[in-house]
Amino acid sequence: MAALHTMLGGSLVGFLFLLISGMNSGKAYGLAERESRSIARINKRGPYLGIVIPNTFEMNPLLQSPSFAPDPKLPQLDILGKRFRIGRIGDKNVILVMTGLSMLNAGVTTQLLLTLFRVEGVVHYGIAGNANPDLQIGDVTIPRYWAHGGLWNWQRFGDGPDDELPLESSGDYRREFGYLNISDYNIAGSRGKGKSKESNYLNNVWYQPEEIFPVNGVPEERQHAFWVPVDGNYLAVSKKLQGLKLGSCVNGTTCLPRPATVVAVERGISANIFVDNRAYREFLRSKFNVTPIDMETAAIALICLQQRTPFIALRSLSDLAGGSSASSNEASVFGSLAAQNAVDAVIRFVALLGS
Protein backbone atom coordinates (compact mmCIF):
# COMPACT_ATOMS: atom_id res chain seq x y z
CA MET A 1 0.00 0.00 0.00
CA ALA A 2 2.88 2.34 0.70
CA ALA A 3 4.21 1.52 -2.77
CA LEU A 4 0.88 2.43 -4.33
CA HIS A 5 0.81 5.65 -2.33
CA THR A 6 4.25 6.57 -3.63
CA MET A 7 3.47 5.54 -7.19
CA LEU A 8 0.41 7.76 -7.30
CA GLY A 9 2.47 10.62 -5.87
CA GLY A 10 5.23 12.72 -7.30
CA SER A 11 7.84 9.99 -7.75
CA LEU A 12 5.87 8.49 -10.65
CA VAL A 13 6.13 11.77 -12.53
CA GLY A 14 9.86 11.88 -11.90
CA PHE A 15 10.35 8.28 -12.98
CA LEU A 16 8.53 8.79 -16.26
CA PHE A 17 10.35 12.05 -16.90
CA LEU A 18 13.66 10.23 -16.64
CA LEU A 19 12.28 7.43 -18.78
CA ILE A 20 11.51 9.69 -21.72
CA SER A 21 13.99 12.51 -21.12
CA GLY A 22 15.78 13.32 -24.31
CA MET A 23 12.82 12.17 -26.39
CA ASN A 24 13.01 15.24 -28.62
CA SER A 25 16.55 14.28 -29.58
CA GLY A 26 15.48 10.70 -30.29
CA LYS A 27 17.72 9.28 -27.57
CA ALA A 28 15.23 8.68 -24.79
CA TYR A 29 15.87 6.05 -22.18
CA GLY A 30 13.65 3.06 -22.97
CA LEU A 31 12.50 4.47 -26.34
CA ALA A 32 13.94 3.70 -29.75
CA GLU A 33 14.61 6.59 -32.12
CA ARG A 34 11.85 5.28 -34.39
CA GLU A 35 9.34 5.41 -31.52
CA SER A 36 10.37 8.97 -30.69
CA ARG A 37 9.83 10.05 -34.30
CA SER A 38 6.41 8.37 -34.32
CA ILE A 39 5.41 10.20 -31.16
CA ALA A 40 6.49 13.49 -32.70
CA ARG A 41 4.40 12.82 -35.85
CA ILE A 42 1.38 11.90 -33.76
CA ASN A 43 1.66 15.02 -31.62
CA LYS A 44 1.85 17.29 -34.67
CA ARG A 45 -1.69 16.17 -35.49
CA GLY A 46 -2.93 16.75 -31.95
CA PRO A 47 -4.21 17.60 -29.50
CA TYR A 48 -6.05 14.38 -28.66
CA LEU A 49 -8.74 13.25 -26.30
CA GLY A 50 -7.30 10.40 -24.25
CA ILE A 51 -9.72 7.50 -23.74
CA VAL A 52 -8.53 5.24 -20.94
CA ILE A 53 -10.10 1.78 -20.64
CA PRO A 54 -9.54 -0.91 -17.99
CA ASN A 55 -9.73 -4.18 -19.96
CA THR A 56 -10.03 -5.68 -23.44
CA PHE A 57 -13.67 -6.77 -23.09
CA GLU A 58 -14.53 -3.12 -22.35
CA MET A 59 -12.30 -1.81 -25.17
CA ASN A 60 -13.30 -4.24 -27.94
CA PRO A 61 -16.85 -2.91 -28.43
CA LEU A 62 -15.36 0.53 -29.11
CA LEU A 63 -12.73 -0.84 -31.52
CA GLN A 64 -15.47 -2.73 -33.38
CA SER A 65 -17.80 0.27 -33.52
CA PRO A 66 -18.17 2.10 -36.87
CA SER A 67 -17.89 5.31 -34.84
CA PHE A 68 -14.17 4.67 -34.24
CA ALA A 69 -11.90 5.22 -37.26
CA PRO A 70 -8.26 4.14 -36.79
CA ASP A 71 -5.60 6.40 -38.21
CA PRO A 72 -4.86 5.04 -41.71
CA LYS A 73 -1.11 5.75 -41.52
CA LEU A 74 -0.33 5.04 -37.87
CA PRO A 75 -3.22 3.18 -36.18
CA GLN A 76 -1.25 2.12 -33.12
CA LEU A 77 2.05 2.57 -31.33
CA ASP A 78 3.46 0.12 -28.76
CA ILE A 79 5.56 1.75 -26.05
CA LEU A 80 6.83 0.28 -22.78
CA GLY A 81 4.25 -2.50 -22.70
CA LYS A 82 1.33 -0.24 -23.62
CA ARG A 83 -0.49 -0.07 -26.96
CA PHE A 84 -1.71 3.40 -27.87
CA ARG A 85 -4.38 3.29 -30.57
CA ILE A 86 -4.63 6.44 -32.68
CA GLY A 87 -7.81 7.45 -34.49
CA ARG A 88 -10.95 9.53 -34.52
CA ILE A 89 -14.43 9.39 -33.07
CA GLY A 90 -16.50 11.79 -35.12
CA ASP A 91 -14.60 15.07 -35.30
CA LYS A 92 -12.33 14.33 -32.33
CA ASN A 93 -8.80 13.01 -32.50
CA VAL A 94 -8.52 10.27 -29.90
CA ILE A 95 -5.87 8.03 -28.39
CA LEU A 96 -7.16 4.84 -26.81
CA VAL A 97 -5.15 2.93 -24.23
CA MET A 98 -5.95 -0.06 -22.04
CA THR A 99 -4.66 0.05 -18.47
CA GLY A 100 -5.16 -3.46 -17.14
CA LEU A 101 -6.53 -4.26 -13.71
CA SER A 102 -5.87 -2.15 -10.60
CA MET A 103 -5.00 1.30 -9.38
CA LEU A 104 -1.29 0.87 -10.07
CA ASN A 105 -1.78 -0.04 -13.73
CA ALA A 106 -4.34 2.73 -14.21
CA GLY A 107 -2.10 5.38 -12.69
CA VAL A 108 1.04 4.35 -14.59
CA THR A 109 -0.83 4.15 -17.91
CA THR A 110 -2.49 7.53 -17.50
CA GLN A 111 0.77 9.24 -16.58
CA LEU A 112 2.49 7.67 -19.59
CA LEU A 113 -0.33 8.85 -21.87
CA LEU A 114 -0.10 12.42 -20.58
CA THR A 115 3.69 12.48 -20.67
CA LEU A 116 4.13 11.17 -24.21
CA PHE A 117 1.24 12.75 -26.10
CA ARG A 118 -0.56 16.07 -26.56
CA VAL A 119 -3.70 15.26 -24.61
CA GLU A 120 -6.35 17.91 -24.03
CA GLY A 121 -8.43 15.79 -21.67
CA VAL A 122 -9.10 12.27 -20.45
CA VAL A 123 -12.31 10.27 -20.68
CA HIS A 124 -12.42 7.01 -18.76
CA TYR A 125 -15.09 4.35 -19.09
CA GLY A 126 -15.78 0.78 -18.05
CA ILE A 127 -18.05 -1.33 -15.91
CA ALA A 128 -18.41 -1.12 -12.13
CA GLY A 129 -20.07 -2.66 -9.14
CA ASN A 130 -23.09 -0.82 -7.81
CA ALA A 131 -23.57 0.37 -4.23
CA ASN A 132 -26.92 2.11 -4.84
CA PRO A 133 -29.84 -0.36 -4.86
CA ASP A 134 -32.11 2.33 -6.34
CA LEU A 135 -30.25 2.01 -9.65
CA GLN A 136 -30.21 -0.90 -12.04
CA ILE A 137 -27.68 -3.07 -13.79
CA GLY A 138 -26.86 -1.50 -17.16
CA ASP A 139 -27.29 2.10 -16.01
CA VAL A 140 -24.32 4.30 -16.90
CA THR A 141 -23.29 6.48 -13.97
CA ILE A 142 -21.36 9.74 -14.16
CA PRO A 143 -20.13 10.79 -10.68
CA ARG A 144 -19.10 14.34 -9.81
CA TYR A 145 -16.37 13.12 -7.44
CA TRP A 146 -14.05 10.13 -7.14
CA ALA A 147 -12.08 8.90 -4.14
CA HIS A 148 -9.39 6.30 -3.57
CA GLY A 149 -10.90 4.08 -0.88
CA GLY A 150 -7.90 1.83 -0.42
CA LEU A 151 -5.41 4.06 1.39
CA TRP A 152 -5.88 3.09 5.03
CA ASN A 153 -4.39 3.62 8.46
CA TRP A 154 -5.22 0.38 10.30
CA GLN A 155 -5.50 1.20 13.99
CA ARG A 156 -4.02 -1.00 16.68
CA PHE A 157 -6.26 -3.04 18.97
CA GLY A 158 -7.50 -1.08 21.97
CA ASP A 159 -7.36 2.37 20.37
CA GLY A 160 -10.57 4.12 19.44
CA PRO A 161 -11.90 7.13 17.52
CA ASP A 162 -10.57 9.58 20.11
CA ASP A 163 -7.02 8.21 20.01
CA GLU A 164 -4.50 9.89 17.75
CA LEU A 165 -3.33 7.81 14.81
CA PRO A 166 0.39 7.08 14.43
CA LEU A 167 2.12 9.94 12.55
CA GLU A 168 -1.09 11.99 12.63
CA SER A 169 0.65 14.85 14.47
CA SER A 170 3.13 15.23 11.59
CA GLY A 171 0.33 15.47 9.04
CA ASP A 172 0.85 12.06 7.47
CA TYR A 173 -2.51 10.66 8.54
CA ARG A 174 -5.83 12.08 9.67
CA ARG A 175 -9.25 11.17 11.04
CA GLU A 176 -11.22 13.49 8.77
CA PHE A 177 -12.91 10.87 6.64
CA GLY A 178 -13.92 8.41 9.31
CA TYR A 179 -13.39 4.71 9.68
CA LEU A 180 -14.71 1.22 9.35
CA ASN A 181 -15.12 -0.48 12.72
CA ILE A 182 -14.66 -4.20 12.09
CA SER A 183 -16.57 -5.20 15.23
CA ASP A 184 -19.72 -3.63 13.80
CA TYR A 185 -19.87 -6.77 11.65
CA ASN A 186 -19.28 -9.42 14.33
CA ILE A 187 -21.90 -12.16 14.32
CA ALA A 188 -21.42 -14.70 17.08
CA GLY A 189 -22.74 -13.73 20.51
CA SER A 190 -22.44 -9.99 20.16
CA ARG A 191 -25.48 -8.66 18.34
CA GLY A 192 -28.36 -9.95 20.47
CA LYS A 193 -31.00 -7.61 21.87
CA GLY A 194 -29.62 -5.55 24.73
CA LYS A 195 -26.05 -6.75 24.20
CA SER A 196 -23.19 -4.41 23.43
CA LYS A 197 -20.93 -5.30 20.55
CA GLU A 198 -17.70 -7.08 21.31
CA SER A 199 -14.31 -5.74 20.34
CA ASN A 200 -12.38 -7.22 17.47
CA TYR A 201 -8.62 -7.57 17.08
CA LEU A 202 -8.92 -6.05 13.58
CA ASN A 203 -10.28 -2.88 15.25
CA ASN A 204 -10.69 0.19 12.98
CA VAL A 205 -9.62 1.11 9.46
CA TRP A 206 -9.31 4.87 8.85
CA TYR A 207 -9.66 6.14 5.29
CA GLN A 208 -6.93 8.49 4.12
CA PRO A 209 -6.54 11.10 1.37
CA GLU A 210 -3.82 10.76 -1.22
CA GLU A 211 -0.72 12.91 -1.29
CA ILE A 212 -0.46 14.75 -4.61
CA PHE A 213 2.19 16.99 -6.12
CA PRO A 214 0.55 19.14 -8.83
CA VAL A 215 2.62 20.23 -11.81
CA ASN A 216 2.04 23.89 -10.91
CA GLY A 217 2.85 23.37 -7.24
CA VAL A 218 6.12 23.44 -5.35
CA PRO A 219 8.03 20.15 -5.77
CA GLU A 220 8.12 18.01 -2.63
CA GLU A 221 5.42 20.15 -0.97
CA ARG A 222 2.51 17.75 -0.77
CA GLN A 223 -1.14 18.52 -1.03
CA HIS A 224 -3.93 16.16 -0.02
CA ALA A 225 -6.88 14.97 -2.07
CA PHE A 226 -9.71 12.63 -1.18
CA TRP A 227 -12.75 13.63 -3.25
CA VAL A 228 -11.43 14.50 -6.70
CA PRO A 229 -13.92 16.42 -8.88
CA VAL A 230 -14.38 15.73 -12.56
CA ASP A 231 -14.03 18.59 -15.03
CA GLY A 232 -16.90 21.06 -14.80
CA ASN A 233 -17.22 21.55 -18.57
CA TYR A 234 -17.17 17.81 -19.23
CA LEU A 235 -19.79 17.33 -16.53
CA ALA A 236 -22.05 19.94 -18.12
CA VAL A 237 -21.73 18.25 -21.52
CA SER A 238 -22.50 14.86 -19.98
CA LYS A 239 -25.93 16.09 -18.87
CA LYS A 240 -26.95 16.00 -22.53
CA LEU A 241 -26.62 12.21 -22.39
CA GLN A 242 -29.84 11.92 -20.41
CA GLY A 243 -32.41 10.10 -22.50
CA LEU A 244 -29.79 8.20 -24.49
CA LYS A 245 -31.21 4.83 -25.52
CA LEU A 246 -29.15 2.01 -24.02
CA GLY A 247 -29.33 -1.75 -24.20
CA SER A 248 -31.38 -3.74 -21.71
CA CYS A 249 -31.14 -7.35 -22.91
CA VAL A 250 -28.39 -9.96 -23.17
CA ASN A 251 -28.60 -12.04 -26.37
CA GLY A 252 -32.14 -10.77 -26.82
CA THR A 253 -33.43 -13.10 -24.11
CA THR A 254 -32.26 -12.09 -20.62
CA CYS A 255 -33.68 -8.61 -20.11
CA LEU A 256 -33.62 -6.01 -17.36
CA PRO A 257 -36.84 -4.80 -15.71
CA ARG A 258 -36.58 -1.41 -17.46
CA PRO A 259 -34.45 0.21 -20.17
CA ALA A 260 -31.04 1.27 -18.92
CA THR A 261 -30.31 4.98 -18.65
CA VAL A 262 -27.52 7.50 -18.03
CA VAL A 263 -27.54 8.78 -14.45
CA ALA A 264 -25.66 11.66 -12.87
CA VAL A 265 -24.57 10.65 -9.36
CA GLU A 266 -22.60 12.35 -6.62
CA ARG A 267 -19.70 10.01 -5.90
CA GLY A 268 -17.75 6.96 -6.97
CA ILE A 269 -14.95 5.12 -5.18
CA SER A 270 -12.03 2.93 -6.26
CA ALA A 271 -9.61 0.56 -4.56
CA ASN A 272 -7.66 -2.61 -5.31
CA ILE A 273 -10.68 -4.57 -4.09
CA PHE A 274 -13.30 -6.51 -6.04
CA VAL A 275 -16.31 -5.90 -3.82
CA ASP A 276 -18.67 -8.87 -3.82
CA ASN A 277 -19.73 -8.42 -0.22
CA ARG A 278 -23.07 -6.93 0.71
CA ALA A 279 -22.01 -5.64 4.14
CA TYR A 280 -19.04 -3.73 2.74
CA ARG A 281 -21.13 -2.40 -0.13
CA GLU A 282 -23.75 -1.10 2.32
CA PHE A 283 -21.02 0.42 4.47
CA LEU A 284 -19.51 2.30 1.51
CA ARG A 285 -22.94 3.55 0.50
CA SER A 286 -23.90 4.76 3.98
CA LYS A 287 -20.46 6.17 4.82
CA PHE A 288 -19.56 7.90 1.55
CA ASN A 289 -22.77 8.06 -0.51
CA VAL A 290 -21.08 6.36 -3.45
CA THR A 291 -22.69 4.60 -6.40
CA PRO A 292 -20.08 2.95 -8.68
CA ILE A 293 -17.33 0.88 -7.06
CA ASP A 294 -14.33 -0.03 -9.20
CA MET A 295 -10.58 -0.65 -9.21
CA GLU A 296 -9.14 2.05 -11.51
CA THR A 297 -10.99 5.35 -11.81
CA ALA A 298 -9.64 7.18 -8.76
CA ALA A 299 -6.06 6.54 -9.86
CA ILE A 300 -6.80 8.14 -13.23
CA ALA A 301 -8.58 11.03 -11.52
CA LEU A 302 -5.61 11.63 -9.21
CA ILE A 303 -3.09 11.65 -12.05
CA CYS A 304 -5.25 14.08 -14.03
CA LEU A 305 -5.58 16.28 -10.93
CA GLN A 306 -1.80 16.35 -10.50
CA GLN A 307 -1.29 17.08 -14.20
CA ARG A 308 -4.11 19.66 -14.32
CA THR A 309 -5.82 17.77 -17.15
CA PRO A 310 -9.63 17.76 -17.61
CA PHE A 311 -11.12 14.40 -16.68
CA ILE A 312 -14.44 12.56 -16.53
CA ALA A 313 -15.46 8.92 -16.02
CA LEU A 314 -18.50 6.97 -17.18
CA ARG A 315 -19.03 3.67 -15.40
CA SER A 316 -21.81 1.26 -16.33
CA LEU A 317 -23.21 -0.88 -13.51
CA SER A 318 -22.66 -4.60 -14.04
CA ASP A 319 -23.86 -5.94 -10.68
CA LEU A 320 -25.18 -4.97 -7.27
CA ALA A 321 -21.97 -5.47 -5.30
CA GLY A 322 -22.47 -8.42 -2.98
CA GLY A 323 -25.88 -9.10 -4.54
CA SER A 324 -29.25 -9.06 -2.88
CA SER A 325 -30.95 -12.42 -3.09
CA ALA A 326 -28.87 -13.63 -6.04
CA SER A 327 -26.60 -16.60 -5.35
CA SER A 328 -23.85 -15.43 -7.72
CA ASN A 329 -22.38 -12.19 -9.00
CA GLU A 330 -24.52 -10.73 -11.78
CA ALA A 331 -21.49 -9.40 -13.68
CA SER A 332 -20.97 -12.84 -15.20
CA VAL A 333 -24.33 -12.42 -16.95
CA PHE A 334 -24.59 -8.68 -17.53
CA GLY A 335 -20.94 -7.65 -17.91
CA SER A 336 -21.10 -7.58 -21.72
CA LEU A 337 -24.30 -5.53 -21.68
CA ALA A 338 -22.82 -3.06 -19.21
CA ALA A 339 -19.65 -2.73 -21.30
CA GLN A 340 -21.63 -2.02 -24.47
CA ASN A 341 -23.77 0.58 -22.69
CA ALA A 342 -20.64 2.33 -21.44
CA VAL A 343 -19.23 2.40 -24.99
CA ASP A 344 -22.49 3.77 -26.41
CA ALA A 345 -22.49 6.54 -23.81
CA VAL A 346 -18.82 7.41 -24.43
CA ILE A 347 -19.28 7.59 -28.22
CA ARG A 348 -22.18 10.00 -27.75
CA PHE A 349 -20.25 12.04 -25.18
CA VAL A 350 -17.24 12.41 -27.50
CA ALA A 351 -19.55 13.45 -30.33
CA LEU A 352 -21.03 16.13 -28.10
CA LEU A 353 -17.54 17.39 -27.22
CA GLY A 354 -16.68 17.51 -30.92
CA SER A 355 -19.76 19.57 -31.71
Secondary structure, DSSP 8 states (H G I E B T S, - for coil): -HHHHHHTSHHHHHHHHHHHTTGGGT--TT--HHHHHHHHHHHHT--EEEEEES-HHHHHHHHTSTTEEE-SS--EEEETTEEEEEEEETTEEEEEEE--SSHHHHHHHHHHHHHHS-EEEEEEEEEEEE--TTS-TT-EEEEEEEEETT-EEE--TT--TTS--TTTTTTS--STT-EEEGGGG--TTTSSTT------TT-EEEE--EEE--TTS-TT--EEESSEE--HHHHHHHGGGTT-----EETTTEE-SS---EEEEEEEEE-S-----HHHHHHHHHHH---EEESSHHHHHHHHHHTT--EEEEEEEEEETT-SS-SS-THHHHHHHHHHHHHHHHHHHHHHHH-
